[in-house]
Amino acid sequence: METSSPFVFEATTDSFEEAVLTRSNTVPILVDFWAAWCGPCRMLTPILEKIVEAQAGKVLLAKVNTDEQQELAARHRISGIPAVKAYFKGKVVSEFVGARDGRFIEQFIKQLIPIEGDREVSDAAKLLADGMPKEAAEQLQQLLATALPVEVASRARLLLAESQLLIGGADLSVVRGLLAQVDPRSVQSDRAEELLTVIEFMAASDDEGGEQQAVQRLHENDRDSAARYVLAAAQARRGDFASALESLLAIVARDRRFRDDGARKAMAAIFGLLGANSDLSHDFRRRLQVVV
């Protein structure tokens, strides 16, 4: 079962570590454990080779002759052949035993191949989680300039909207536009709705004469909940979430009826934007419990 394909190769006990495990850090690799005497193997291997060839390098195929590489087969607990194991990032991520038809193999491989742009979006999500929204936004803007699958593009737009809200000073109409492009059928749709709640709160910074007027009114009457709410919205809009939460907490402590408990709801929206691991959220959640 020799092949001259650049996408199909023989693996041995000596080469397996580098050729399969290390290489699988960048591309999924199928490992076909077979033997010359095995009839089902002779049926399966050509199907594997043909489908892997069609993927043009998005997935590779390593073939292991179990008669010649008995130690390797034992190490990977091969008890029946043909056996196919899929490796990605050095680990088995899927496997099957026995001959299968082309339709099964195509679906099996399809689930292994990373979706275009998905890794970059995941990297941006990690940047956001690590408190680096500017860096995440830069990466996402570059990514969205390319053609992406619908699901990946939806996730990228959602994360870009989130990062812009966290950075502060965002044009809310632009952020709304990003969220409007999130596929409503996607798993991101619920998160998009949560961010729209944050935007609605931030938009209140333009109400009743805006922040400057709100500050003036608070100088005259420190208990003016409407003015303090506008101030909190302006503080959040420019990314000063600590001050925004402080302002909202003051409203909750004095006037739960304002905007039908709107200050507490706005705090909850900010908590959602900042994420479950935010120290600021933890602190203000604790303080909120005291006043409610």
N, C-alpha and C positions, 0 to 999 in steps of 0.2 A: 504493500500500500504506500508506495513512494509518491511524492508530489514535488513539483517545481514551483508551487505557488508561494509568494512571499507571505501569505496569510496563514499557511498551514505548515507545521514543522513537527519533527519527531522530538520527544522529550525523554530523557533518561534519568536515572537516579542521580548522576553527577550534575546534570544541567538543570534539573527541575527548579531548584531554588532561584536561580537567576532568570531562566527562560520563562518560567511561569509565575512564581510568587512575586518576584521583584517587578517583572514587566507588567503584571496585572494592576500595579498602582496607577497606570496610565490608560490601560485598555482592558476590557473584560476578555478573559481567555477561557475557552472551553477545553476540557481535557477529556479525550476519548480513550478509555481503557479498553483494549481489544486484544484479540489473538487470531492467528491465521486459521486455526481450526474451527473458529466460531462462525457459524452460518449467519446468525442475526447481525454479527459485527460487519460482515461483508455487505449486508444490506444497508446498515445504518451509516457507515463511514462515508460512502459516496454522497449521501444526502447531506450530511454535515458539511463536507467539503464544498459542495455546490452552493449551499446557502451562505456559508462563511465567505466564500469568494464574492458573492453578490454584495456583501456588506462593505467590500473594498477597504478593509482595515479598521472598521468600527468595532470589530470583534475578531479574535484570532482563535485558531484551533491547534492544540497540541495533541499529538497522538502518542500513546504509551502502549507498547507491546508488552502485555503482562507476562508472557512466557520469557521474554528476554530481560524484563525489569521486575522480577518477582519481589525484590526488596521494596521497591517503590509502590507496587500494588498492595503489599502487605501494610506498609506504612499508612496508606490511605484507605485501608479496610475494604478493599475490593473483594467481595465474596461472590459476585456474579457479573458476567459481562454479556453484552456491552454495557458499560457504565460510563455516564457522562457527568462530570462535575464542572460547575462554572465558578471561576475564581475572579474576584475583583478586590483590589486593594489588599491582596495577600490572603484572602479568606474565601472559603466556599460560600457562595451566596445562593446557589440553587443546584439541583442535581436530579437525575433520573436514571433508572436501570431498565434495560431492554430496548429492542428496536422500536422506533416510532416513525410515523410518516412525516412528510415534508411540512404539512400544515402545523403539526405539533412543534416541530423544530423551529419554524419561523416565529411562532408565538413565544416559544421559550427564549429565543435570542432577542426578540423585540423587547422583552422585559429587562434584558441585561444592558442594552445600549443606553448610555446616558442621553437624555434629551438635550438638544442643542441649547446652550445658554443656561442650563439648569445649575451647573457647577458654579458659574459666575454669580448667579442670583443667590445661591446658598452662601457664597463668600460674602456678598453684600449684606445678607441677613445677619451673618456673624459679626460684621463690622458694626451694625446697628446695635446688636445685643451687647457688644463690648463698649458701647458709648462713643462710637465714632460715626455720627450721622453724616458729616461732611464728606468723609471718604466714601461712605456707602453711596451717597448721592452721585458723586463723580463717577463711580463705577457703573451705577445703574443708568445714568444718562448716556454713557458711551455704549452700553449694551442695547438700550432701546433704539439706538440709531441703526441697528442691524435688524434683519428679518428674524423673528423668533416664532416658535410655536405659540398658539393662542394661550395655553395654560401658563407657559413660562412668561409671556409678555404680561399677562394679568398679574402675576405675582411680582414681576419687576415694577410695574406701575404702582402697585399697592405699596411696596417697600419705598419707592421713590417719594410717594405722597407722605408716607410716615416720616421719612428722613427730613423732608422739607419742613414739616410741622415741628419736628424736634429742633432743627437748626434755628428756627425763628425767622420772622420777617418774610414769610412766604406769601406770595400772591395767592389768596384763597381761591380765586376763580381758576387759577392754573391747577391747584391741588384738586379742586372739584372735577376739573376736566380729566385728570389722571384717573380718579376713582370711577368716573363715568365709563371709562374704557375697560374696567375690570369686568370680565365675563360673569354675568349674574348666575351662571350655572356652575361656576368654579367654587372650589373650597375657600377661596379668598373673599367671597361675597359678604360673609358675615363680618369679617374684619373691616371691609370697606364701609359697611354701615356704621360701625363703631367710630371710624375716623370722620365720617360725615357729622356725627354728633359733636366731635371735637371742633370741627369747622364751624358748625352752627354757634357754638359757644364763643369761639374766637371772633366771629363776625359781629358779636355784640359790642366789640370795641368801637364800632362806628355809630352806635346808638346814642341818642340824647346829647349830641354835640361832641362825642368822642372823649378821648382820655383827658385832654387838657381841661375840658369843661367838668369832667368827673372829679378831677383833682381839686378844682376850685370849689365845687359843691361840698366835697368832703372837708375842706378847710372850714366851711361854714357850718356843716352838720356832719359830724363823724359817724352818725347812725344812718346815713342815707344809703340804704341797701342798693338801690338802683345805680347810684354813682359808683359804689364799691364794686358792683358786678361788672360795670363797664371797665373799670380800672383793672380788675382781675383778668378780663378778656384781653385787654391790651398787653398786660404783662405776659400772659401765656403766648400771645401771638408773636411776641419778639423773643420767645424762648426762655423767659424768666419764670419758670414753673414754680420755684420756691415761693416767690412773692405772690404769684397768682393763687397758689393753694392757701397761703396765709390770708389773703384777702377773702377768699371764699369761705374759709373756716370761720372768719369773723362774722360773716353773714349767717352761716348755719347756727352759730352760737346765739345770735340775737333774733333771727327772724326766719324760722323754718317755713313759714307760709309764703315767703317771697318767691315769686315765679313757681309756685307749687313745688316747693323744696328744690328749686332750680340750682341753688348753690351746691348742695350736696351732690346732685346729679352731675354737675359740671366737674366736681372733684373726682367723681367716679370715672368720668370720661378721661380726665388727665391721668389718673392711675393706669387706665387701660393703655393710653399712649406711651407712658413711660415704661410699662412692662412690669411683670411680676417680681423681677429681681431688683427693682429700683429701691435704693435706700431712702430716697425722698418719699416714695409712695409708702414704704413701711412706716416711716416716721409720722406722716400725716394720717394714715389709716388709724394708727394708734391714738393720735390726738383727736381724730374725728369721733372715735368710739367714746371718748370722755364727754364730749359735748352733746352727743345724741342720746 
